[in-house]
């Protein structure tokens, strides 16, 4: 069996080797953030957008070294890890960046470290799911709206709890509300709702992740004369909507089939998915 590797601060390390101590701030305090990325046909998709969000998140967390995590860095390091793991042209990546410093809640420095992981992926395009997702709204814990809400931080307990809810109720996905009770996002994706033939998505001011695929879908729609409105969305709209779909950088677009007894179509979603695959 071939040995698999990760990339830790520019050094290849076998996946079964220890790289952290109990002092690591990412482990202790969730003091970090991450990016989920995809390579198809040997090319890292939307590297510039991933780099922009990562650097903005590092600045928001007051971490040093953000300027190093640019588009070139992401393309080079993912290609290096792909080659090391013999993953050929299609792969998924998780880049975790953490504050590499001593101290308790107050760090002694703002130096950053990183870990890059890779796994095999199949297919060159973003294939729309054949069977629609069954979802429900998780409302036991809501997401706070603040200056960190748009970034993929390592503080993921809300999403873990929503994941447990999803598992308990045998759902495919769970939607999360913000602190004001409006639609925010799902466990792993941004949310879009088609209501009265108009597409809506929660505005960034509603506290959702500033998703890379969210950005791409909105740009693609605009370029093709399709209107998407960023808004504050009452979850009750899910009972009246014609379509619901979710987006993320690794899976592209996925359509939702059911919410409770409500069933949705997927015509608009199919059109957007087809446009996405022409990029």
Backbone torsions as a table, in degrees:
resi	resn	phi	psi	omega
1	UNK	NA	132.3	-176.5
2	UNK	-69.6	136.4	177.0
3	UNK	-69.1	133.4	176.8
4	UNK	-101.2	149.0	-176.5
5	UNK	-127.3	155.1	166.7
6	UNK	-116.9	168.1	176.4
7	UNK	-113.6	116.5	-178.1
8	UNK	-119.3	109.4	-179.8
9	UNK	49.5	51.1	176.1
10	UNK	73.3	10.1	179.7
11	UNK	-119.1	130.4	176.2
12	UNK	-74.6	129.2	-179.6
13	UNK	-134.8	136.6	178.4
14	UNK	-60.4	142.0	-173.9
15	UNK	-61.7	-24.4	-178.4
16	UNK	-92.3	5.0	176.0
17	UNK	-89.4	150.2	179.0
18	UNK	-80.6	135.9	-180.0
19	UNK	-122.6	-15.1	-176.6
20	UNK	-120.2	156.5	167.2
21	UNK	-107.5	174.8	179.0
22	UNK	-65.8	-12.1	-179.6
23	UNK	-81.1	-11.0	-175.1
24	UNK	-59.0	129.3	-174.2
25	UNK	-71.9	-27.5	175.2
26	UNK	-63.7	-40.4	177.8
27	UNK	-72.7	-44.8	-174.3
28	UNK	-71.6	-44.0	-170.0
29	UNK	-125.3	1.3	-173.1
30	UNK	64.2	32.6	-173.9
31	UNK	-86.8	78.9	-178.8
32	UNK	178.1	-170.6	178.1
33	UNK	-154.8	172.0	-175.4
34	UNK	-148.4	163.2	174.9
35	UNK	-129.2	136.7	172.0
36	UNK	-106.5	125.5	-173.1
37	UNK	-133.4	164.4	-179.0
38	UNK	-137.1	139.4	174.4
39	UNK	-112.4	130.0	174.1
40	UNK	-130.5	137.4	-179.6
41	UNK	59.0	29.9	179.4
42	UNK	78.4	8.4	-177.3
43	UNK	-121.7	127.1	177.4
44	UNK	-71.5	122.6	-175.3
45	UNK	-76.8	132.6	170.6
46	UNK	55.4	40.5	-176.2
47	UNK	-59.0	-38.4	-178.3
48	UNK	-62.8	-41.8	179.9
49	UNK	-68.2	-39.1	176.7
50	UNK	-63.0	-43.3	-180.0
51	UNK	-64.1	-42.5	-180.0
52	UNK	-60.3	-45.9	-178.5
53	UNK	-68.1	-41.4	179.8
54	UNK	-62.0	-45.6	-179.5
55	UNK	-65.7	-39.9	177.6
56	UNK	-64.0	-39.9	178.6
57	UNK	-66.4	-40.6	177.7
58	UNK	-64.2	-39.6	176.4
59	UNK	-63.4	-41.2	179.8
60	UNK	-64.2	-34.0	178.9
61	UNK	-87.6	2.3	178.9
62	UNK	59.5	39.1	176.2
63	UNK	-91.8	142.8	175.9
64	UNK	-81.4	158.6	171.8
65	UNK	88.9	6.1	-178.3
66	UNK	-58.7	-32.6	-177.3
67	UNK	-62.7	-23.9	-180.0
68	UNK	-74.6	-25.1	-175.6
69	UNK	-88.8	60.0	-177.4
70	UNK	-95.0	-176.4	-178.2
71	UNK	-57.6	-43.1	-179.7
72	UNK	-61.7	-44.3	179.3
73	UNK	-57.9	-48.4	-177.9
74	UNK	-62.3	-44.4	-179.7
75	UNK	-64.9	-42.8	-176.8
76	UNK	-68.0	-47.8	-175.8
77	UNK	-69.7	-37.8	177.9
78	UNK	-67.6	-38.3	178.0
79	UNK	-65.1	-41.8	179.0
80	UNK	-61.5	-44.1	-178.2
81	UNK	-70.1	-36.7	175.6
82	UNK	-58.6	-47.0	-179.0
83	UNK	-63.3	-43.3	-179.0
84	UNK	-62.7	-38.3	-177.9
85	UNK	-94.2	5.3	178.8
86	UNK	52.4	48.4	-177.0
87	UNK	-91.7	1.6	179.5
88	UNK	60.4	-130.5	-167.5
89	UNK	-101.0	-15.4	-174.0
90	UNK	-122.5	123.9	-177.0
91	UNK	-157.3	160.5	172.6
92	UNK	-116.9	147.1	-176.6
93	UNK	-132.1	148.7	167.3
94	UNK	-126.5	119.8	175.5
95	UNK	-105.7	114.8	179.1
96	UNK	-106.0	125.8	178.3
97	UNK	-114.5	131.8	-176.8
98	UNK	-133.5	158.0	176.5
99	UNK	-78.7	116.1	-173.9
100	UNK	-95.1	77.7	-172.7
101	UNK	-149.8	156.6	172.3
102	UNK	-83.1	178.3	-179.7
103	UNK	113.4	165.3	176.1
104	UNK	-90.0	-125.6	177.2
105	UNK	-60.4	-35.7	179.6
106	UNK	-90.8	112.6	-178.4
107	UNK	-71.2	148.5	179.4
108	UNK	-79.6	-28.5	174.3
109	UNK	-139.6	176.5	178.1
110	UNK	-118.3	23.9	177.4
111	UNK	-60.8	147.4	-179.6
112	UNK	-116.4	152.3	173.4
113	UNK	-131.9	168.3	-179.0
114	UNK	-146.8	158.2	171.9
115	UNK	-133.1	128.7	177.1
116	UNK	-114.2	124.5	178.9
117	UNK	-115.3	150.8	-179.2
118	UNK	-137.5	148.0	174.3
119	UNK	-144.5	156.8	-177.8
120	UNK	-68.5	145.8	176.3
121	UNK	-130.2	155.8	-176.6
122	UNK	-119.6	139.1	176.8
123	UNK	88.4	147.7	-178.4
124	UNK	-90.1	-21.8	-175.1
125	UNK	-108.3	-174.5	175.5
126	UNK	-104.7	96.3	-176.1
127	UNK	-79.8	127.5	177.8
128	UNK	-69.8	135.1	-179.5
129	UNK	-60.1	132.7	-178.8
130	UNK	-69.6	-44.1	179.1
131	UNK	-98.5	125.2	-179.7
132	UNK	-65.2	155.3	-177.9
133	UNK	-81.2	149.0	171.2
134	UNK	-105.1	126.3	-173.8
135	UNK	-129.6	166.5	167.8
136	UNK	-150.1	171.0	-178.6
137	UNK	-97.0	125.8	175.0
138	UNK	-91.6	116.3	-175.2
139	UNK	-124.3	12.3	179.9
140	UNK	-71.0	-35.3	176.5
141	UNK	-131.7	136.0	179.7
142	UNK	-108.3	163.4	-178.1
143	UNK	-93.0	126.6	176.7
144	UNK	-69.4	148.8	178.4
145	UNK	-104.0	112.7	179.3
146	UNK	-154.4	-173.1	-173.5
147	UNK	-69.2	-12.0	178.5
148	UNK	-100.4	-6.8	-171.7
149	UNK	-61.7	-28.4	-174.8
150	UNK	-84.5	-3.9	-177.2
151	UNK	-107.4	155.6	179.8
152	UNK	-88.3	79.9	-177.7
153	UNK	-80.9	165.6	-179.8
154	UNK	-77.0	-4.8	175.7
155	UNK	-82.2	92.8	-169.4
156	UNK	-117.7	18.5	-176.4
157	UNK	-60.5	-37.3	178.1
158	UNK	-58.0	-43.4	-177.9
159	UNK	-72.7	-32.8	175.2
160	UNK	-63.8	-45.8	-179.6
161	UNK	-65.6	-38.6	175.8
162	UNK	-65.3	-34.9	176.9
163	UNK	-65.4	-38.9	176.5
164	UNK	-65.0	-39.2	176.3
165	UNK	-62.1	-44.6	178.7
166	UNK	-59.2	-45.5	-179.5
167	UNK	-65.3	-44.3	-179.0
168	UNK	-60.3	-38.8	-176.1
169	UNK	-98.1	8.7	176.0
170	UNK	55.2	48.8	178.3
171	UNK	-99.5	165.9	172.9
172	UNK	-89.6	-27.0	-178.8
173	UNK	-161.3	155.3	176.3
174	UNK	-126.2	138.4	177.7
175	UNK	-92.4	145.1	-176.9
176	UNK	-113.8	140.9	177.9
177	UNK	-99.6	154.4	173.1
178	UNK	-85.9	-180.0	-174.3
179	UNK	-63.4	-17.1	179.7
180	UNK	-95.8	0.9	177.3
181	UNK	88.5	11.9	179.6
182	UNK	-101.4	159.2	179.0
183	UNK	-58.0	136.0	-179.3
184	UNK	-117.5	-62.5	-177.6
185	UNK	-168.9	-174.4	172.0
186	UNK	-107.4	-174.1	-177.4
187	UNK	-58.2	-42.0	-173.2
188	UNK	-129.1	11.6	-172.2
189	UNK	-149.8	165.5	168.3
190	UNK	-85.9	157.3	-173.2
191	UNK	-114.5	137.8	174.0
192	UNK	-128.4	141.0	-178.4
193	UNK	-128.4	130.9	174.7
194	UNK	-101.2	114.6	-177.2
195	UNK	-132.0	125.0	-178.2
196	UNK	53.5	43.6	176.3
197	UNK	66.1	13.1	177.1
198	UNK	-116.8	137.4	179.6
199	UNK	-91.3	131.9	177.4
200	UNK	-124.3	151.1	172.3
201	UNK	-144.5	145.8	178.2
202	UNK	-56.4	133.6	177.1
203	UNK	-67.3	156.4	178.1
204	UNK	-60.1	-28.7	178.1
205	UNK	-67.5	-10.6	176.2
206	UNK	-85.0	-2.8	174.1
207	UNK	96.9	7.8	-178.9
208	UNK	-77.8	160.4	173.2
209	UNK	-61.9	138.7	175.7
210	UNK	-79.1	75.0	-171.7
211	UNK	-63.8	139.4	177.0
212	UNK	-64.9	-45.5	179.2
213	UNK	-68.6	-34.0	173.4
214	UNK	-54.8	-47.7	179.1
215	UNK	-60.4	-47.0	-178.0
216	UNK	-63.8	-43.6	-179.8
217	UNK	-63.5	-41.0	179.5
218	UNK	-66.9	-40.4	177.2
219	UNK	-64.5	-43.6	-178.9
220	UNK	-64.0	-43.6	178.9
221	UNK	-61.0	-46.8	-179.2
222	UNK	-60.7	-41.7	-179.1
223	UNK	-65.7	-20.8	-178.8
224	UNK	-110.2	19.2	174.6
225	UNK	71.9	21.6	179.4
226	UNK	-103.0	124.7	-176.3
227	UNK	-84.2	131.2	170.7
228	UNK	-125.6	125.1	-178.2
229	UNK	-104.2	126.7	173.2
230	UNK	-84.1	127.4	-169.7
231	UNK	-151.9	173.8	168.6
232	UNK	-92.1	121.7	-170.4
233	UNK	-117.4	118.8	175.0
234	UNK	-71.4	131.1	-179.0
235	UNK	-60.5	-17.8	177.3
236	UNK	-62.2	-22.5	178.6
237	UNK	-60.3	-26.6	179.8
238	UNK	-60.3	-24.6	178.8
239	UNK	-78.2	-16.5	-175.4
240	UNK	-115.4	-13.6	-173.2
241	UNK	-65.2	153.1	175.0
242	UNK	-84.8	-38.3	-179.6
243	UNK	-142.7	153.9	173.1
244	UNK	-140.1	134.1	174.7
245	UNK	-143.2	160.8	-178.6
246	UNK	-127.1	156.0	-175.9
247	UNK	-136.7	142.9	165.4
248	UNK	-153.3	171.0	-169.6
249	UNK	-72.4	-23.3	-178.1
250	UNK	-91.3	-32.9	-176.8
251	UNK	-106.3	-8.8	-177.1
252	UNK	73.9	-122.7	-178.1
253	UNK	-110.3	134.5	174.1
254	UNK	-129.0	135.5	-177.1
255	UNK	-94.8	148.1	179.4
256	UNK	-99.2	131.8	180.0
257	UNK	-95.4	-38.2	-172.1
258	UNK	-146.0	146.2	174.3
259	UNK	-138.1	106.0	-171.8
260	UNK	61.6	-127.1	177.9
261	UNK	-89.9	-5.3	-179.2
262	UNK	-75.6	137.5	175.7
263	UNK	-122.6	143.1	-174.4
264	UNK	-115.5	158.3	171.6
265	UNK	-89.5	-178.1	177.4
266	UNK	-147.0	27.6	-177.2
267	UNK	-67.2	-49.6	178.6
268	UNK	-62.6	-41.1	-179.8
269	UNK	-61.4	-43.2	177.6
270	UNK	-59.4	-43.3	-179.5
271	UNK	-61.9	-45.8	-179.9
272	UNK	-66.3	-38.9	178.6
273	UNK	-62.7	-41.7	177.9
274	UNK	-63.2	-41.9	177.5
275	UNK	-64.0	-39.6	179.3
276	UNK	-59.8	-39.8	-176.8
277	UNK	-77.7	-6.1	174.4
278	UNK	-87.4	-12.0	-177.8
279	UNK	-66.4	NA	NA
